[in-house]
C-alpha cells in the first residue's frame, strides 16, 4: 500500500470512529461493562470492550495520586479529553458513572461535567447526553431523543460538596423506561417515559464546551475544569443497588439481565416504534406482484423560508429539519446554555418545501416526530402525531412539483424524508451484472468489508449484529459455524474483491470483482424467498430495507419499508442512485423484520445481483449527489473550519469530496471548494477582467473587489433576509455577517438598501430580547457579546455620514 493509500485508509477509520480496541484494550471483567477509565493506566482505558481505549484528544490532563479510588485525572480549565464513542457506549440504553470534584469553589455559573456528542446532527453543539453543574448548587442531566427533545432532570443539593470532596454521579437511560440520575449512590431525580434514543454517537469526555464531529474545545465562557475518576460506561440501566456499589468505588457483581426478544411486548414495542410498525392498521405498503421495482427519487432542493436546508432528506437520520433555535420550544432544550450559534431563523420549523425532481414518485417515507399536513396543489395526506416513521403510498404517481409540509408544532423535526417510485417491473438487463448468494456460514473477513464490520460493531448493540456475506459461486471463504442470534435485523456485506480470500491456496487464481470496472452501479436486485415467518400485521409481515453509502455507512442511499405475505417470494429491484463504486470498499445493506422468527436463516441462499450501466450514464447522478453532499457538510462546518482527521465532519467532507474528484477530476465547483480548504495547492483557473487603458491595475482591482462585495451583500439582503430582519443563521451569527454592511454602504454601495436591512435586523434584536440594559442578554463568548453593539455603531455611522441625497 503506498503512502497516500495508507493515509486515506487511516482517515477512513477515523471518519467512522470505529477503530477496534488496540492491544492495550482488555476484555471486560464485569458483565455489561463497555468502558472503564481508572487512571491506573494513564489516559488509556482499563476496559474498552468493543471500542478504542486510547483518547482521541488529550491535552491539559494529568494523572494525580489522590483520586476517589487510587489515581485520578486532573483536568485543567482549558482541558481537552475525548474518547471515541462507537463500541464504548450505545444510545438505546446504558449507564455513565464517575466521581467528580470541583477542585475550586463553584459559583452561579453553570458548566458541563460530561457530555456525549452525536456522530452528525443539525444542532451546533451536537450534544446527545450531558451532565452539568447547574449553577444552583446541584446538577442537571439529560439524554436527547431522535426528535431533538430532551428527557431531562434537575437536582439541587442541600449543601454542595467542598472543593476537595469527591461526589459520585451516575446517569442511566433506557428507551423503554426513561432516565435515572444518582448522586452519591442515591436516586436524586428521574423521568419515566419512552422515547427513541437510538442514534449514532461520535465522542465523549468531561468538561468541554463542545465535543462533536467538528470540534473538541474548552474555551470562551466554557473554561472550567475539575477532577474526574472511575469513569464507567455500561450497556444497560443499572439497579439502585448497583449505583450504591459504584458510589463506594466498587464494581457491582450482579447487574440486571438484558435479553431482548420480540416475543416480549416490551422489546417488540420498542422495535416496532423505531421502524414505524406500531400503529394498528398501518403496515407499510404491500409488495404487489412477483417482481417489484423501487426507485429512489433524490431530492436536492429543500427550503425553509429563504434558507436551503437539505438535512431532512440527506440520508442521515441524526440530521434534521429544522435546526435548533437557541430558545427552543422543544421539551428540555431551553436551559442556562443559550448558545448564540443557532443556525436557522427563529421562525424556522413551521413549514418546509421539497422541490421534487422531474420524474415520477408515488411513495413518501418520513422519520421524526413532526406531525401535520403535506400538500401539492392541494391537500395530499396528513402525518399523525406520536410517530417516528410513517409510510404514504399515493393513489397515482406524481411527476415533479413542490411537496410542502406544514408543521403543527414548530421545531418538531423531520429526521428524514425519502421519496420513491414503486411499480411492478423487472430489473433491467444492464450493461453487466455481478451475482452472489447470501450466507451466514462465512466470516466477513474480506479486506473491503473490514470497515463495514467495524461500523456494525460500533453502531449496533450485540443483539443487532447478525451478519451475512454475499458470496459468488466458487469464491474462497472462511467458514463460520453459525450466525449470531438476536433481534430480527440482518446486515448484508458484499465484498468488492475476493482475490485475497483464500489464505491457504498455493496458487490462487480466483477473481470476482468490480475493481476498475468501466461501469457504474445502477441498483441491486434481491430474490427475496418465500419467508417462513408468522404474519404480524393482519396477513402481512413488514420489512425495512436500507442500502448504505459505500463510502459513508452512516448515510443511507435508500431506506424503504414494505410488507410481504409469508410464503410469497418476490424479486425486488432496488433502483438506487447511480454510483461509480470505489475499488476498495464493499457494499452494505440491512433488512429488518417485524417478527422474532426473521433472521439470517430466513434468507439463507437468496441471490442478489448488482446491475451495472455504462460509466458515462452513471456519472451524472453520482456527481450531482456527491456535490450536494459536499455543499451540505461544508455549510455546517464553514465557521469552525475543522481540518483534522480526528474530527469526523472534516472526514465526511474530505471523503465525499475525494469521491467526487475521483470520478470527475475536472468538476470545477468541487475543485473550488477543495481549494478553499487547501490553499497551498494550485488555484483553480479563473479569468480576471483587464483594466481599461490608463487605469492602474491595483485601482481597477479594488473597484472590482468592491463590486463583488456589493453583489455579496445585496444577494443576502435579497435572497436570505426575511420580513422580520433575520438572515437565517441565527441573529447572533447574522450580526457577525452584517458587520460587513456599514463599511460597504459607506463606500457607496447601495447605502439606502443596506441601512434599511440593518434597521430591520436591529428591530429583530430588540424584539427578540437580545439586549438587556444595553448588553447582550445571554452569557456568551466575546464576539457574540459585542457584535450587536457593532450594529448600533454601524447604523450611527451611516446616519451621520451618508447624505440625504445618498439615502
N, C-alpha and C positions, 0 to 999 in steps of 0.2 A: 504494500500500500504506500503510495507516495505521500509526501508531507502534506500537501493540500487535502488529500483524501482523509488523512488522519485527523487533521484539524476539523474537517467537515463532520466526520463520524463523532468526534468528541462533542462538537457543538450540538449535534442532533441528540445525543444522550442527555446533555444538559437541557436542551429545549424541552424534552419530555419530562425532565426532572425525575428520571426513573432509574438512575444507576443502582444496580444491585449492591447489597452490602459488601464492603471490602473485606479483606482478610481479617481486619480488626473487629468486624461485627461478629457478635456471638448469637447463638440461638437463644430464644427467650427461656429463662428458667421458670418463669411464672406463667400460668395459663392466662391467655388473653393479653399479655403484655407485649406491646408493639415497640415501644421506645423507652429507654431508661438512661438518663444522664445524671451521674452522681458527682462528677468532678474528680473521681478517683483515677480516671484515665485521661485527665486533662479535659479538653473540649471534645474528645471522641466519646460517643455514646457507649455505655456498657452493653446495651442491647439495641439493636436495630433489626427487628425480626424479619422485615421484608424490604427495608429501605436503606438509606445511606447513613452510616454512623457519623461521618465527618461533617462539620459545619460547612455551609456554602459561603457564608460571610462570617468573619470573626475579627473584630477589632475593638480595642478598648475593654477587653475582658481578661481577667486574670484569676488564677486559682488561689483561694485563700484557705488556711488550715482550719478555721473555725466555722465551718458550715453548720447547718442544722444537724447533720449526721456525717462526721468525717469532713473531708474537704468540701468547699462550696465554690461558687462563682461570684466574683465581684464585677459588676457591670458599671462602667463609667457613665457619666451623664450623656456622652456622645457615643455610646457603645453601638456596635453592630454585631448581632449574633442571630443567625438563622440556619435552620436545617430544612432539607428537602422534605416535603410532606408525603409524597407517594410512598406507600408501604409502611410509613411511620405513623399515619393517622388516617382514618376514614370518616367520611362526613355523615353517614347514616346514623351512627351511634358511637359512643365512646366516652372516655373519661380522661381529663387532663388534671394532674395532681402535682403540686410543687410547694416548697417552702419559700417564703419571701420575707425579707426585712428591709425597712426603708433606709437604714444607714444614716439618714439625715432626717430631721423633723419634716413632717408633711404639713401643708397649709390648705388654703381654699382652692388651689389649682388642681384640677384632675390630671391624671396621666395614666397611660396604659401600662399594665404589668406584663401582659402576654397577649399575643394575637396570632391568628392563623389566617393566611391570605388565600383567596381564590386563585385558581390557575388562569382564569380570564374572567373579566366582568365588565360592566358598564359604569360602575362607580369609580370615583377617583382613587379611593384608598383600598378598594378591593378586599375589605375585611369580611371574613366569614365568621370567625369567632374572636371574642375579645373579653379579657378580664381586666378591669381598671380599678385604680384608686379613684373614687368618685368625687373627691373634694369635700365630702360631708362626713368625714371620719368613718368611712366604710368603703364598700366595694360594689361595683356593678359587673354583670356578666351577661353575655348573650350569645346566641347562635343565629345566623341569618338563614332564612329559608330560601327555597329556589325562586321565590317571587318577591324578594327584596325585603320583606317584613322581618322583624327580629323578635324571637322569643327571648325575653329579657327579664332579669330580676335585679333588684337593688337591695342592699343591706347596710344599715348603719350600726356600728359597734357602740356599745355603752361607753367604752374607753378605748381609744385607738392605741395599739401597741407602741411601746417606746422604740426609738430608732435602733436600739441594739437587740430587740426581741424578734425572734423568728415567729412568723404566723404561717399556718398551713392553709392553703386554698385549694379547692378542687371543684371542677365543673363537670357534670355528667349530662349527656344529652341522648335522646333516642327519638326517632321519628314517630314511634307509636306511643310515646309517654310524655314528651316534653323535656324540660331541663330541671336539674337539681344543683344547687350551689351550697358548698360546705365551707365553713370557717372553723379551723382547729378541730376538725373531725365531727362537728355538729351541723346538722341541716340548718342553714341560715335562711334560705329562700328557695321557692320552687314555682314553676308554672307548668301545669298539666296541659296536655293537648296533643294533637297530631299535626304533623307538617311534613313537607318534603325537604329534608336537609341534603339529600343526595346531590353531590357536586364534586367536581374535580378541584383539588387543592394544590397549592404551589409550595409555600414555605411557612414555617412557624418559628417563633422566637420571642424573647422578652423585650419590653420597654419601648420599642422603636416607634417613631412617628408613622412609619409605613413599612410593611413587609408585603411585597407584592411582586408580580412578574416583571415590573418595570423599574422598581426601586426598592432598596432596603436602606432606611435612613433614620437617624435621630438628629433632629435639627430644629431651628426656629423656636417656636413655643412648645416643642416637644423634647426638650433637653432635660431628662430626669431619669437617672439610673436607679440601681438598688442591688441587693444581693439575692441570689436565687440558688436553690439546691434541691436535689432529689426530684428532678422532673421525670414524671412517669406518664405515659400515654397508653391507655387500654383500648381494646376493640369493642367494649360494651359498657353499659351503665352499671356501675358497681353498687353494692348494697351499703346501707348505713354503717353496718359493722365493718365493712371493708374500709370505709372512709376513716373511721376511728382508728383502725390499724395503721393506715397510711399516715395519719396525723401524729402517731407515735414514732414514726420513722421506720416502720417495718412494712414488709410486703405481705399482703393478705395471702393466706394459704389456700383458701377456697373462695371462689367468686361465683356469681350467678351463672348458670349454664346459658349457652346461646346456640340453639339448634333450630334454624329456621326451616320451615317446610310449608308449602301452600296447603297442606292438609289441615293446618291450623288457621282458624279465621283471622287471628291477629296478623300473621305474616301474609296471608292471602290478601287481606285488605290493604296492607302496605304496598304489596306488589301491584295489585290492580290499580291503586291510586296513582302510582308512578306512571303507568302506561295508559291510563285513561279508561280502564276496563271496569271501573267501579260503579258506573251508572246503570241501573237496571234498564233493559230495553234499548241500550245504546252501544251495541257492539260495533266494531269497525265494519266498513262496507265489505260485503262478501265477494270473494273471487267468483266471477261468472264465466263458466266455461273451462275447458281443459287448458287452453293457452291464454295467458293474460299479459298484456304489456303495461308497465308502469313507467311513465316518462317523467323525470324530474324537470319541472319548469322553473328555471332560475330567475329570481327577481334581483335586479341590480339597483333600482332607484326607489328609495323609500323616503318619505318626507313627513316630518312633524313640524307644522307651521312652515318656516322657511329653512329648516335645517335638514340636510341629508343625514339620515340615521339608519344605517344598514345593520345594526347589531341585533335586531329582532328577526333577521332572516339569513344570518351568516353561517348557519350550520352548527353553531356552538351554543348549547343550551344555557351555559352560565352567563352569556351576554344577553342583554335585554333591550327592548324598547319600553319605556324611555330610559334615560339615565336617571340619576338620583338627585333630586332637589335638596339643597343643604338644610332647609327647614321642612324636611319631608313629612308628608301627611300619613305615611305608612306606619303601622304599629312598631314601636320600639326604636325608630331611627333618629328622631329629633332629640339629640342629647346635648351634653356640655361640649362636645366637639362638633361645632358647626363649621365644617371645612369650607373655605372660600372657593375651592375648585369644583363647583358643581357645573357639569358640562352639559347644560341644557337650558331652555327657557323655564321660568317659573310657571309658565302656562303649558309646558310640555306634558304629555301623558293624557291629554284629553281626547285626541284623535290622531290617526296616522293614516297615510295614503301609500299604498303599494302600487307602483306603476307596473302592470303586468306586461310581460313581453308579448310580441306579436305572434303568438302561437296558441293552440287550444289548451285549455285546462278545465278540469271538472271535479277536482278534489282538493280541499284545503285542510291541512292539519295544523293545529295551534297548541302550543305548550305555554304554560304560565297562567297566573291567576286572573288575568284581565277578563272582564265579562262585559258584554254589551252587544252592539249591533254591527253587522257587516252589510255593506251596500255597494252596488254597482250603479246602474242608472236609477235604481230604486232599492228598497229593502231586499236583502239576499237571504240572510239567516241570522239568528241570534246565538250568541255563545253564552252558556249558562254560568252562574256563579258557583264557586267552590270546586272547580275542576283544575287539574294540572294539564291534561291533554284531552282534546276533542277532535273529532273527525267529521268532515262535512262533504258529502258527495252531492253534487248538483244534479238536477234532473236532466240537464243537457249541457254540453260543453260550451264554454265561452272563449272567444279569441281576444286576447289583449285586454284593453280597458284599464280603468283605475279602480282598485279594490280599496274601499275606505272602511276603517273600523272606528267607531265612536265608543269611547270607554265610559262606563257608568261611574267608576271610582277612579279619579285622576291618580296617576302614578302607578296604579296596579298594573303589572307589566305583562307584555307578551315576551316569553322567553325565546320562542322560535315559531315562525310561520313558514310552512312549506306548501308549495303548490305542485300538483301532479295531474297528469293526463292518463287516466286508466281506461283501457279499452281491451276488447277481445282481439288479440293479434298474436302471431308467432314472432319469434326472434328473427332478425334479418340474417341473411346468409353472410354478409360482411365480406371483407377482403381476406379474412383469415380468422382462425379460431384456435384456442388452446383449451383442451378438455381435461377435466380432473374428476376424481371420485373422493368423496368426503369419508374420512375415517377418524375414529377416536383412538385407534390402536397404534398410532405413530407419534413419536415425540416431535414436537415443533422445534427441532434443533437446527434447521437450516439458517445460514447466516443472515439471509434477507428478512427473516421474521423475528430476529432476536430482539429488536427494539419494540416490536409489537407485543411480544410476550412480556417484556418489562413493563410496558404500558398497562397491559391487562392486570398484572400482579400489583401494580401500584395504584391503579384506579378502582379496581373491583375487590370487594371482600372475598375471603377464601371460598365462600359458598356460591359465588357467582363467576367462577373461573373455568367452567368446563370448556375445553378447547379441542377443536378438530382441525385436521390438516387436509388440505386439498392436494391429492397425490395423482400424478399421471400414471398411466399403465407402464409398468416396468421400471419405475424410479426406485433408486436405492432409498432405504428408510431405516430408521431406528425403531424397533418395535417397543410398544408400551403395553403393559399388562391390561390396563383399563383406564377409562377416563374418570376424572374426579366427578363425584356426585354433588348435588346441591340444588339450587333454585333453577327453574326452567329457562335458562339462557345458555346459548351455545356461541362461543367465539370461533369463527372460521378464519384460518390464515391460509393464504395462497402464496407460497414462496415464488420469488422471481426466477429462481435458478436451482437446479438440482445437481450441478456438476460436482460439488464437494460433499455430497450427502453420504457416499459410501466410504466409510473410514477404513474398511479392511480390504478393499479391492486392490489387486496388484496392478491391474490395468483398467482404469475407469474410462469408459467410452460413452457413458450415457449423457445425453443432453436434452433438456426440455426447458425452454427459457424464452422470455420476451426481451432479454438484453439486446440492445442496439437494433431492435425491431423497427423497420421503416413503416410504422403504423401507429395508430392511437387506439386506446380502449374506447369502444362505442358503448359497451354495457356488459352486464353479467346475466346469463341465463341460468336458472336453477330448476332442476327437475325435482319438485317437492313431492315426495312419495305420499301414498295414502297413509295418513297418520293414524297410528293405533293409540288414540287418546280418547278420553271421555269429553263430550261437549261440556262447556262451562257457561255458555250464554245461549239458552234455547238449544237449537240444533248445531250451534256454531262453536268454534274454538278460535279465539283471537290470537294473532301473531303480530309481532313488531319486527321489522327488518331494517337494519341500518348498515349502510356502506360507508366506511371511513375514508377520509382523505389519506392517500398513501404517504404523504409527507408530513401530515399533522393530524394524528388519530383523534385528537380532541374534537375535530371538526367532522361533521357528517356530510357526505356528498348526497346522501339520500336517507330519509328516515320516515318510513311509511308503515301504516297499520292496515291489516287486512283480517278477514275472518274466513276460515275454511270449515268444511264439513268433514269430520273424521271419516276416513275410508275413501276419500275422493282425492286422487292425485292431480297435480297441476304443474304446468311448466310456466314459470314466472320470468318474464323478460324485464329485467331492471335496467331501464334505459337511462343510465346516469349521464351526467355531463361528460363530454369527451375529455380524455386525459392522455397525454403522452407519458407513459409510465416511466418512472425512474428505474435505472438498471438494478440498483442495489436495495430496493425497497419492495417488500411483498404487499399484497392486498389483504384487507382485513374487513370482515363484516360480521354482524351479530344477528341471531334470530332468537327472540324471546317468545315464550308461550304463556298462556293463561292458566295452565293446569300443571299439577305436580308430576304428571306422567309424561311431560315433554322433556327431552334431553338429547344427548348425543345418539342414543340408541334409536331415536325416532327418525333420524335422517342418515344413519349409517349407510354408506354406499351410494348416496344420492350423487348424481352427476351435476357439476356446474361447468359452464363454458364461458370463456372470455371471448367476446365477439369484437373483432377489430375492424377498423376502417382506415382508409388511406390517411397518412400523416397530415397531408395538406388539408384534408377535410376535417380532421380533429383539431387542428391548430386554432381556429377562431374561438371555439368555446374555451379551450384551455387558457389562452392568453387573456380573454375577456374576464374570466373568473379569477385568475391569479392576480390581475392588476386591480380588480375590485377589492380583493382581499388585502393587497398591499396598501391601497388607499385607506382602508378602514383601520388597519393597525397603525399606520403612520399617523393618522389623525388623532389616535388615542395616546400616542407616546411623544408627539412632537414637542410638547413643552418640556418634559423631563429628559428627553433625548438619551435613553439608555444605549450603551454601546458595548455591553459586556455579555459574554456567553453565560455568565451566572444569572442572567435575567432573561426569563423566558419570553417576554413580549418582544425583546430585541431578537431572540432566536426565531420567533414566529415571523417577524418581519424579514429577517435575513433568509429564512428557509423559503418563504413564499417568493421573495424577490429572486433568489437563486434559481428557483424552479421556473419562474417567468423567463429569466435571461438564458436559462439552459435551452429552452425550446425556441426562443425568439431573441437572439442576442442583439438584434437591431431595434428592439422595442424602445422608441425614443423617450416616452414619458417614464418608462421603467428605468432607463439609464439616468434620467434627470433626478428621479427620486433617490436612486442609489448614490449618485454623486453628492447629493445633499448630506449623506452620512459618511462619505468617503472623499473628502475634499483633496486628499493627497493624490487621487487618481486624475487621469486626464479629463478635462472638462468636456461634456458632450458638445458637439458642434453647434454654433449659433451664429447667425449673420446679423451684425450690428449695422445700423444706419450710418452713413457717412455725413460729415458736416458740410454745409454749403461753403462755397468759396469765400475765404476771408474770415471764417468763424473758427476760433481756436477749438481744437478737439476737446480740451478739458471743459470749456464752457458749454459746448454743444452737448456733451455727455451729461453734465449737471442738469441741463434743461430736460433732456430725455429721461433722466432718472426721476426728476420731479413729475414728469408726465406719468410715469409708471406708478409712482406713489399716489398721485391723484386718482388714477384708474383703480388702484387697490382700495383706497379709502371709499371711493364712490360705489365700487362693487359691493362692499359690505353694507353701506347705507341702503343701497337699492335692493340687494338680494338677501340680506340677513336681518336687518333691523325691523322689528315688528312695531305695531302701533304704540305699545306701552314703553318703547325705548330700548328694550333688550335686544342683544345681537346673538343670543343663543349659546354663549359659552359660560353662562352664569354671570351675574352682574359684576362680581369682583374681578373675574378674568376679562369681562367686557371692558372694564376700566383699564386693565393692562393694555389691551389692544388700542383703546381710544386715546391713550397718551400720545399717539401719532397725530391725532386730529388737529389740535390747536396749531402746532408748528406748520402743518400742511396748509391750513387756512391762512395763516399769517404770511405765507409765501405766495398767496394769491390764488390758491387752488380752491375754487367753489366755496368761498368763506361763508356765504349765507346758508348754503346747504349743510355745511359742516356744523355751524353754530346751531341750526335747528336740530340736527342729530344729537349734539351734545346736550341740548336743553331737554330733549325727550329722555335721554339716558339719565340725566340728573334728576328729573322728576321721578323716574323709576327708583333711583337710590333712596330718595326720601319716602316715596310711597311704600316701599318695602322695608322701611325701618332699618336701613343700613347705617344711619347716623344716629348717635345718641349724644346730645350735648356737644355736637361738633366733632365727635370722634367716632371711629369705627365701632359699631355695636358689638361685634364678636371679637374674641381674643384670637389673634391670628399672627402670621408672620409679618415681617417688616414691610414688604412690598404691598400686601393687601391692606395693611393698616393705613397707609398714606395715599394710596392711589386715588381714592375718591376726592381727597383734598386737591390732588393734582388737577382733577377735572374742574373743580371750582376755580382754581387759579387759571387754567386754560381758558375757561369761559370769560373770566375777568379780562384777560389779555385781549381776547377777541373783541369784547365790547369796548375796551379802552382804545385800541389801536386801529380797528377797522373803521373806515369812514362810512357815513350813512350811504354814500353812493355805492360803495362796495357791497354793503349789506342790503 
